[in-house]
Amino acid sequence: MPEPNPDQWTQIANKFYLKTNFPNCVGAVDGKHIRCIKPINSGSMFYNYKKYFSIVLMAVVDAEYSFISIDVGAYGKEGDSTIFKNCPFGKKLYSELLNLPAPVVLPNTDNFPQPFVVIGDEAFGLHKNLLRPYPGRGLTQKRKIFNYRLSRARRYVECAFGILANKWRVLHSAILVEPDFADDVIKACCILHNYVRRRDGYNFEDTLSNSLEDIQNENNSGARQQGLDVREYFADYFMDAGAVPFQYQFV
């Protein structure tokens, strides 16, 4: 999985905009718990909030359900935000060393260039290059629209996990090997997944039997002001675009 160059990031963003109407998006990020047996002398390090032992697969996915970057091997007890900040991709993103294209104006606008962003759920820390939903209830209509548009683009990472597990059934049950070997198995599955996506392309049947896991939403304090400003601008853009579908129910 080579690191994309600016032109490749732009191509990914164009596909996201074409399929989800979310501009300047270069990937959707989330973590998946891969069930494993309890390693010897590991205590509760691999025991997650879902009450089983697991290894965490942290992944960034494009609009073709292919993996742009993965990090495998974090303890199951750790949260997504901590894992992402400590993985190579997260360190580069928060340090602004990800080789992203320069900010550009959003479609159908003429001013205020906006940065390219990765999108995630509420477990991730807000940054000018990482957007997450507005937390809580009682949101304004503008913020509800933003959350809906972000959710519509972020579902690609959830679907990618479903396609991965349904294609490589070893991920449907506990991997009966030691953690280091299990990491290699998971990495091999992700590489093969990308190969199959490039070879066969997108097939609608891939998404018919996906079983999406519940997402644990956590408030993440200390959001950077620059990330908040970016989120507000995107929310204004979506509000002007009239993005809410008919009778969509917000919860």
C-alpha positions as CSV (number, residue, x, y, z in Angstrom):
1,M,0.0,0.0,0.0
2,P,2.2,2.9,-1.2
3,E,1.4,6.3,0.1
4,P,-0.6,8.3,-2.5
5,N,0.9,11.3,-4.1
6,P,-1.1,14.6,-4.4
7,D,-2.5,13.6,-7.8
8,Q,-3.7,10.3,-6.5
9,W,-5.3,12.0,-3.4
10,T,-7.2,14.3,-5.8
11,Q,-8.5,11.3,-7.8
12,I,-9.7,9.6,-4.5
13,A,-11.4,12.9,-3.5
14,N,-13.1,13.1,-6.9
15,K,-14.5,9.6,-6.6
16,F,-15.8,10.4,-3.1
17,Y,-17.5,13.5,-4.4
18,L,-19.0,11.7,-7.4
19,K,-20.5,8.9,-5.2
20,T,-21.3,10.7,-1.9
21,N,-21.4,14.4,-2.8
22,F,-18.9,15.0,0.0
23,P,-16.1,17.3,-1.4
24,N,-12.4,17.3,-0.6
25,C,-12.7,13.8,1.1
26,V,-9.6,11.6,0.7
27,G,-10.6,8.7,2.9
28,A,-12.9,7.3,5.6
29,V,-11.2,5.9,8.8
30,D,-12.4,3.5,11.4
31,G,-11.2,0.5,13.5
32,K,-12.4,-3.1,13.5
33,H,-11.9,-5.6,16.3
34,I,-10.6,-8.9,14.9
35,R,-11.5,-11.7,17.3
36,C,-8.5,-13.8,18.6
37,I,-7.7,-16.3,21.3
38,K,-6.4,-15.0,24.6
39,P,-2.6,-14.7,24.3
40,I,-0.6,-16.3,27.1
41,N,0.3,-13.9,30.0
42,S,-1.5,-11.0,28.3
43,G,-3.9,-10.2,31.1
44,S,-6.7,-7.9,29.9
45,M,-4.7,-6.1,27.3
46,F,-6.6,-7.8,24.4
47,Y,-10.0,-7.8,26.1
48,N,-12.2,-5.2,24.5
49,Y,-15.5,-3.4,25.4
50,K,-17.4,-5.9,23.4
51,K,-16.4,-8.6,26.0
52,Y,-14.1,-10.7,23.9
53,F,-10.4,-10.8,23.0
54,S,-9.3,-9.0,19.8
55,I,-6.7,-7.3,17.7
56,V,-7.6,-3.9,16.2
57,L,-7.4,-3.3,12.5
58,M,-7.3,0.5,11.9
59,A,-8.0,1.3,8.3
60,V,-8.4,4.2,5.9
61,V,-10.6,3.4,2.9
62,D,-11.3,5.0,-0.4
63,A,-14.6,5.3,-2.4
64,E,-13.9,1.9,-4.1
65,Y,-13.9,0.1,-0.7
66,S,-10.2,-0.4,-1.1
67,F,-7.7,0.1,1.8
68,I,-5.4,3.1,1.4
69,S,-3.6,2.5,4.7
70,I,-3.9,-0.1,7.5
71,D,-2.4,-0.5,11.0
72,V,-2.7,-3.9,12.6
73,G,-1.8,-5.2,16.1
74,A,-3.1,-2.7,18.6
75,Y,-4.5,-4.1,21.8
76,G,-8.3,-4.7,21.9
77,K,-8.7,-2.6,25.0
78,E,-7.4,0.6,23.4
79,G,-9.8,3.1,21.9
80,D,-9.9,4.1,18.2
81,S,-8.6,7.6,18.8
82,T,-5.5,6.5,20.7
83,I,-4.7,3.8,18.1
84,F,-5.1,6.2,15.3
85,K,-2.9,8.9,16.9
86,N,-0.1,6.4,17.4
87,C,-0.2,4.7,14.0
88,P,2.1,6.0,11.2
89,F,-0.8,7.4,9.1
90,G,-2.3,9.2,12.1
91,K,1.0,10.7,13.1
92,K,1.5,12.0,9.6
93,L,-2.0,13.4,9.4
94,Y,-1.9,15.3,12.7
95,S,1.6,16.6,11.9
96,E,0.4,17.7,8.4
97,L,3.0,15.5,6.7
98,L,0.6,13.4,4.6
99,N,1.5,15.0,1.3
100,L,-2.1,16.1,0.7
101,P,-2.9,18.5,-2.1
102,A,-3.1,22.2,-1.4
103,P,-6.6,23.5,-0.2
104,V,-9.1,24.1,-3.0
105,V,-12.4,25.9,-3.2
106,L,-15.5,23.6,-2.8
107,P,-17.6,22.9,-5.9
108,N,-19.8,25.7,-7.1
109,T,-18.0,28.3,-4.9
110,D,-15.4,30.9,-5.7
111,N,-13.6,31.7,-2.5
112,F,-12.4,30.3,0.8
113,P,-10.3,27.3,-0.2
114,Q,-10.7,24.3,2.1
115,P,-8.2,21.5,3.0
116,F,-8.6,17.9,2.0
117,V,-9.9,15.8,4.8
118,V,-10.2,12.3,6.2
119,I,-13.6,11.6,7.8
120,G,-14.3,9.5,10.9
121,D,-16.8,9.0,13.7
122,E,-16.9,10.8,17.1
123,A,-14.2,8.6,18.6
124,F,-11.5,10.5,16.6
125,G,-9.9,13.8,17.4
126,L,-11.0,16.8,15.4
127,H,-8.3,18.4,13.1
128,K,-8.4,20.6,10.0
129,N,-7.6,17.4,8.0
130,L,-9.9,15.1,10.0
131,L,-13.6,15.8,10.3
132,R,-16.0,14.0,12.7
133,P,-19.8,14.4,13.3
134,Y,-21.1,17.1,15.7
135,P,-21.8,15.2,19.0
136,G,-24.9,15.3,21.1
137,R,-28.6,15.9,20.5
138,G,-30.6,19.1,19.9
139,L,-28.4,20.0,16.9
140,T,-29.3,22.8,14.5
141,Q,-30.6,21.9,11.1
142,K,-27.3,22.9,9.5
143,R,-25.3,20.5,11.8
144,K,-27.8,17.7,11.2
145,I,-27.2,18.1,7.5
146,F,-23.5,18.0,8.0
147,N,-23.7,14.9,10.1
148,Y,-25.9,13.2,7.5
149,R,-23.5,14.0,4.6
150,L,-20.5,12.9,6.6
151,S,-22.2,9.6,7.6
152,R,-23.1,8.9,4.0
153,A,-19.4,9.1,3.1
154,R,-18.1,7.4,6.2
155,R,-20.2,4.3,5.6
156,Y,-17.6,3.2,3.0
157,V,-15.2,2.1,5.6
158,E,-17.9,0.1,7.4
159,C,-18.9,-1.6,4.2
160,A,-15.3,-2.3,3.4
161,F,-14.9,-4.2,6.7
162,G,-18.1,-6.2,5.9
163,I,-16.8,-7.1,2.4
164,L,-13.4,-8.0,3.8
165,A,-14.9,-10.4,6.5
166,N,-17.3,-12.0,4.1
167,K,-14.6,-12.6,1.5
168,W,-12.0,-14.0,3.9
169,R,-14.1,-16.1,6.4
170,V,-11.2,-16.6,8.8
171,L,-12.2,-13.1,10.1
172,H,-15.7,-14.4,11.1
173,S,-14.3,-16.4,14.0
174,A,-11.4,-16.2,16.5
175,I,-8.0,-16.5,14.8
176,L,-6.4,-19.5,16.6
177,V,-2.8,-18.4,16.4
178,E,-0.5,-16.1,18.4
179,P,-0.8,-12.3,17.9
180,D,2.2,-11.8,15.7
181,F,1.0,-14.5,13.3
182,A,-2.6,-13.2,13.5
183,D,-1.3,-9.7,12.4
184,D,0.3,-11.3,9.3
185,V,-3.0,-13.1,8.5
186,I,-5.0,-9.8,8.8
187,K,-2.5,-7.9,6.6
188,A,-2.6,-10.7,4.0
189,C,-6.4,-10.5,3.9
190,C,-6.3,-6.7,3.4
191,I,-3.7,-7.0,0.6
192,L,-5.7,-9.7,-1.1
193,H,-8.9,-7.6,-0.6
194,N,-7.3,-4.7,-2.5
195,Y,-6.1,-7.1,-5.3
196,V,-9.6,-8.5,-5.7
197,R,-11.2,-5.0,-5.8
198,R,-8.8,-3.9,-8.5
199,R,-9.3,-7.1,-10.5
200,D,-13.1,-7.3,-10.3
201,G,-14.1,-3.8,-9.6
202,Y,-17.2,-2.8,-7.7
203,N,-20.1,-5.3,-7.6
204,F,-23.4,-4.4,-6.0
205,E,-23.7,-7.9,-4.6
206,D,-20.7,-7.3,-2.4
207,T,-22.8,-5.1,-0.1
208,L,-25.9,-7.2,0.2
209,S,-24.8,-9.3,3.1
210,N,-22.7,-6.9,5.1
211,S,-23.1,-7.1,8.9
212,L,-22.2,-3.7,10.3
213,E,-21.1,-3.5,13.9
214,D,-22.4,-1.0,16.3
215,I,-20.1,2.0,16.6
216,Q,-19.0,3.2,20.0
217,N,-19.3,7.0,20.1
218,E,-17.1,8.8,22.5
219,N,-16.8,12.5,23.1
220,N,-13.3,13.7,22.4
221,S,-12.4,16.9,24.2
222,G,-9.7,19.3,23.2
223,A,-10.8,19.7,19.6
224,R,-8.5,22.1,17.7
225,Q,-10.1,25.4,16.7
226,Q,-8.8,25.0,13.1
227,G,-10.7,21.7,12.8
228,L,-13.9,23.3,14.2
229,D,-13.6,26.1,11.7
230,V,-13.3,23.7,8.8
231,R,-16.3,21.7,10.0
232,E,-18.5,24.8,10.3
233,Y,-17.5,25.9,6.7
234,F,-18.4,22.4,5.3
235,A,-21.7,22.6,7.3
236,D,-22.5,26.0,5.7
237,Y,-21.7,24.6,2.3
238,F,-24.0,21.6,2.8
239,M,-26.8,23.8,4.1
240,D,-26.7,25.9,1.0
241,A,-26.7,22.8,-1.2
242,G,-29.9,21.5,0.4
243,A,-28.5,18.0,1.2
244,V,-31.2,16.5,3.5
245,P,-33.2,13.8,1.8
246,F,-37.0,13.6,2.1
247,Q,-38.2,12.5,5.5
248,Y,-34.7,11.5,6.8
249,Q,-34.9,10.8,10.5
250,F,-32.0,12.2,12.6
251,V,-31.3,10.5,16.0
